[in-house]
Amino acid sequence: MGDAAMRDFGPAAPFLRKSDRERLEAQTRIFDMKKECFVPDPEFEFVKASIISRDDMLLITNNPYDYAFISQGETTVASINDSEELMATDVS
């Protein structure tokens, strides 16, 4: 967003955008592969994360949003017979 577009925000503009110096520092900072990584996220594609420790192939961070929610529980509904549904959807 350019400076002309930021004028539309009026007095709130300095709080919505970093200063030129802060942006330049962020752009020139070297990416440290041993301390930072990018984690797949279904909403934002990838999210930046900090690596706390490594346990073989696992990267451990302290941000709970770095981990996708996986539910592997089983639910049984008495009125639904899975074998009947499987036979109805199985087209051979």
SULPE-V96808 format. One line per field, one symbol per residue. ss: DSSP state (2 for helix, 1 for strand, 0 for the rest). psi: psi as a letter, one per 20 degrees, with the letter a starting at -180 (. if undefined). Layout:
ss = ???
psi = ???
This chain:
ss = 00222222222222220002222222220000000111111000111111001110011100022200000000000000022222222000
psi = prhghhhhiciighiiqqrhghggghhipppohiiqrpppphgjfqppqppgrpndjppprjohiipqpppkrpppphipohhghghhioo.
